[in-house]
Structure formats: C-alpha cells, structure tokens
Amino acid sequence: MSAHVLFPLPLFSLSFPSLVDASLANGASVNVTGADPHEALRSVFGYESFRARQEEIVAHLLGGGHALVVMPTGSGKSLCYQLPALVRAGVGVVVSPLISLMQDQVAALRQQGVRAAFLNSSLSGRAKRRTRQEVRSGQLDLLYVAPERLMTERFRRLLGESEVALFAIDEAHCLSQWGHDFRPDYLKVARLRELFPEVPTIATTATADEQTRRDLLDRLRMSSRDLFVAGFDRPEIRYTVTLKRKPQQQLRRFIRGEHDGDAGIVYCLSRNNVEKTAQKLSEHGIEALPYHAGLSSKKRQRHQNRFLREEGLVVVATVAFGMGIDKPDVRFVAHLDLPRSLEAYYQETGRAGRDGQPADAWMAYRYADVVRLRKIMEGDLDGDGNTEYAWTKRHKLNALIGYCETSACRRRVLLKYFGQDPDFERCGNCDTCLSPVETWDGTVAAQKLMSCIARTGQRFGAGHVTDVLLGRDTKKIRQKGHKRLSTYDIGGELGKAGWKSVARQLVAAGLLEVDVAGYGALKLTEASGAVLRGERDVQLREDRRPDGSSEKKKRTAPADELPDTPGAKDLFEALREKRTQLASEQEVPPYVVFADKTLKAMVAHQPATLDEFNALSGVGEVKRERYGEAFLAVIAEHAAEDEGT
C-alpha cells in the first residue's frame, strides 16, 4: 500500500481572500474563513511555517479530499484538522473518545481565539441548547463530541441543519479491530462517510501498523492516495528496558536519579498495583496520584486536573489514563508491567516529551509478566471464534517480547515494526546503544533446555524445568520421578536466573511458547527442531544488572535549551510564575497559556514591544493581545534588575 504522493501543483495555489478583520479584545475570536492557510497559521497559532506533511494534508482537505494521518505524538496532528476547519466555511466536528479531555482541548483553542465548544453529558440542558444553536447559526469553528453522541438521531438532525466544514476522527486506531485499543462505539463513526460523502473526513492516530492502516482505509472508504504517514521516530525519547527484580525500588531509583521533581506517568496492569505504587512513591517523597477505573469519576477527574495544572506530579495509572493527554512537559513514562503490544507501548511512551525536550521511556520486565499477560489475553479471546484476530493479538505480544529481549538498537526495532526503514544501525539514545549488551553462543544451553522440556512432557513452567536442569531435590521432582531423566543435573553452568533468562529469550525468539491452558507450561514450537538437530545456532544476550547502574552517556542539549547567559534561568522561572498565575486565574493548565518552548524563546529574544512579542513562535494575535503586556512587564523588570546589578 503506497502512501500519499505530493501534489504536482504548488500547495495552496488556490486563490484565498486576505485574513478577515477581527476584534482582538479579551474573549473575542478571530475569523479566518476563506483566509490564506499560511496567514491563518501565523495569526491564530503563531507559527511561521508548517511541520512535516502538515501543509500537504491541509491542502488535501481544503481541496475536498479525505485523509488518514499517521503521525507521532507531538508532531502536530491536531493542527491538520483544526486549521482547515477554520479556513473552510462551517463547523469542524471532532470525534474524541474521552469526555474528560474535551474541556481542556476546547479551553486551549479558545485561548487562541478559536470559537470552539463541546457537547457532552457534563453540560446542563441550557448549555447544550445554546451550543446547538451556535452550531446551526454558524457561530462555531470547532465542535468536540464523543462517538456515542455523534450517531444519535438528534445529533444527525443537527448536522443536517448546519454547514459542516469537515469531520475529524481523533485516536482513529480505536476504529480498527486490529488496533491496540479497539472500541466498538467507534464503528458507528465510520458511517459518517456514508451519510455525508461530500464532507471532507480526516482520521488521525499515532499508532497504526500496516494491517491497521489497511483496515482503517477500508472502513472509512478511503484510498491509498488519502494515506499520509509522517514517520514514527521520536528522537527525543530514550528507550530503556531493565530486568525486573525489585520493581518498586528500581522505579524509585530511576525517578530519583533521572527525573527528580519532573512530571511523569507510571503504568501498571492492575488497580492494586496502581494503588500500591502510588502509595510507595508518596511515602518516599515523590508526589504521586493513582488513576484507574475503580476510582469515582470525580476523583479521577480531580487527579487528572491536578496532573495537567501542577508541576512535577507523577500519575500511576492503568491504561485508562493518558489518551488525548496534551501535557507537553511529561519527562518520563515508566512501565512496571508489560503493555499488550508494541502499538500500546509506543502510544503510551509517546506521551513523554511532546515539547521536543529529552524524555525517558523506561520499562521493567520479567518472564512471569509474559505468562501473566498471555493468561489475561487468552481469557479475553475465549469463545471469540475469530482465529485470525486471536493470532494477531498473540503476534503483537510476541513482537513486544522480542523488543524487550533485543540486543539491537531499540529505536530501530520499533521503527521497523511500523514499516519504516531506518537509515541507521545505532540511534545513540537507547540503552542497547548507550551501553551495548554482550551476546554469547547459547546453542548448547538452548538444546539442554528444550530437551528437558521435552523429557518432562511439556507440562511444566520455567521454574520446575530449571530445578531439573540444576539437579534440585524438590518435592515435585521426587513425585514426578524426574531424577531419573537424562537431563537431570546437566545445567550446572548456569544458575536459576541464567536458565530463566534462556527460557525468556527463547520464547521471545519463537523457539519456545507458553501454554496458557497448561498453566504457563513451556512447549516446543516448529522452530525448536532445527535447534535440537544442530541446524540452527542461537545467540543470546547477557542480562544486565537491573538497577540501571550501567553507565549512561550524556545526551546533547536540545536546540531550544535556555541560553547560557547570566540571569537566563531566573527570567525563565519568573515567566513560569507569571504563566502559572494567569493559568490559575482562568482555571486552565499552564501550557495552554504558553508552552515552555515559547517561554524559552522569550528568554532568548527578550522582546520589548508587542510586535517583537508577536514574532515569537507559538504566540499568535489573540495571545499577543491577551498576554503580551503581562509578559513584557516581567521581561522589562528583569532587564532593569540586571542593569542595576
């Protein structure tokens, strides 16, 4: 399947009228209907130029086309539908899966002068009626709705009475059964193309492998010409996988050593582990909040709001947390349990470093996690009857295990999984590149383990098989008569941890499999025979110490780091304090006022006039009028203090 090719004509060669005049008093909005997209980009969003593929996607939609957009988190997917919705006549309808996040998304757009609103169950009847009337009368640019509301008869009638600029389907992987977070409610959304065939539709996601992309194109009645893939690399994220031994201690050591005082997300598989981890972190002076489906909706909302609005908080969560989170300064994402697939891992780790600054994706992993997760997945698949779906889910988990056990560059493994061909062998920003692992010839060890599994009847897990290899005198070994086996006590060259490492890596390589129905028993696969016959060699990696003590090379500073000048840090902190004050007064997250990147630009350029302030990336006309004087006053005060010293 080929992705979309560039237009043969210059982008935006169509004739657009100039930007419509707009009042910029506090609370007012800009009107850029029919404007040149570049001018709208500058005046509303404060950017001088488009980022990768944004321009051609915007042009495609403005020309009446449809688009499936696969872009990394933080690369500007939302602008691909927000800007065309502003320039085209009518309202852009955005389908978003989480009601709790709509308020912040709309608040951020209103800060930029965009006439945005949402319709969900949190509104009073009066507010809903007012919003519907604004849609009918053309007073809104963007309307956010949940998928279950979109296809109600009442809402379809509202759309029929209104002019619709476009439809945007956020988190589109929820629409595909091959996606890592399939949601049946989303299937109804696909009917938009049937009911409104002339309205441009854009679907966006950060995670879709080749199979998921094909399924999405088919469901949305799009062609390969409508596919835009902008790559999957997140170079600012450092990837690390460590062997799990004492996970709570390892996590605290990682946070204290690398991210003390930073905002982060920790993912756990169970609610109990979420509560336990949040409590342990808090007891050790790391402020952490739990988030899972067992909490009341009010408490979940309160914890989410605190995370978005406060600095340096850690949220410990199940996968229920994070979709649509737009907090740019999340400095780390940690996994204490395996996610279900590489797509899920990529999606969750992608919530770190959205501002382009260095961030970490850290995961602790062990063999028991594989057994546990397989049991959960097989339970979910029982009685489903869809063998292809079940095979795909198992394949995706196997790919994740392979990623955990690789001795190659982790970034390269990730990119190749999503169909991208990296132009490097080593990225220089993952644990296997920063501290390359040692490998050893594990062919004989693999043969011993496989032989022992076969001779014990392929009915036992790694623990018992390892005890047989090590010649242990356990009750189970005596009961089963396994002392009489030829493989008893032939594995003294490796300890228990060593044999479990061999088993884990052979499972990852597809040379063994875990029989979930057999309570985690290890079984041979078709590929095992070649190893046992000596026709295939096996290379294994040496396990690292799990405390992360291997030396880490220092990362280079990002291009937009604070200038190395006297007072730069003090000015940055003063600007952050002003931002926090303004955000608190309006009850919005601080990054909605300005991102750290824009504050750093203020430090670097120290504008003295509103025109100079407006020239900074990320300002825009409405924010210039709303905040310019306040931030210029902070900069002027700092300059005066410098002159007085």
Buried (B, 14 or more C-beta within 10 A) or exposed (E): EEBBEEBEEEBBEEEBEEBEEBEBEEEBBBBBBBBBBBBBBBBBBBBEEBEBBBBBBBBBBBEEBBBBBBBBBBBBBBBBBBBBBBBBEBBBBBBBBBBBBBBBBBBBBBBBBBBBBBBBEEBEEEEBEEBBEBBBEBBBBBBBBBBBBBBEEEBBEBBEEBEBBBBBBBBBBBBBBBBBBBBEBBBBBBEBBEEBEEBBBBBBBBBBBEBBBBBBBEBBBBBBBBBBBBBBBBEBBBBBBBBBEEBBEBBBBBBEEBBEEBBBBBBBBEBEBBBBBBBBBBEBEBEBBBBBEBBEEEEBBEBBBEBBBBEBBBBBBBBBBBBBBBBBBBBBBBBBBBBBBBBBBBBBBBBBBBBBBBBBBBBBBBBBBBBBBBBBBBEEBEEEEEEEBBEBBBEBBBBBBBBBBBBBBBBBBBBBBBBBEBEEEBBBBBBBBBBEBEEEEBBEBBBBBBBBBBBBEBBBBBBBBBBBBBEBEEEEBEEBEBEEBEBBEBBEEBEBEBBBBBBBBBBBBBBBBBBBEEEBBBBBBEBBEEBBEEEBEBEBBEBBEBBBEBEBEEEEEBEBEBBEEEBBEEBBEBBBEBBBEBBEEBEBBBBBBBBBBBBBBBBBBBBEEBEBBBBBBBBBBBBBBBBBEBBBEBBEEBBEEEEEE
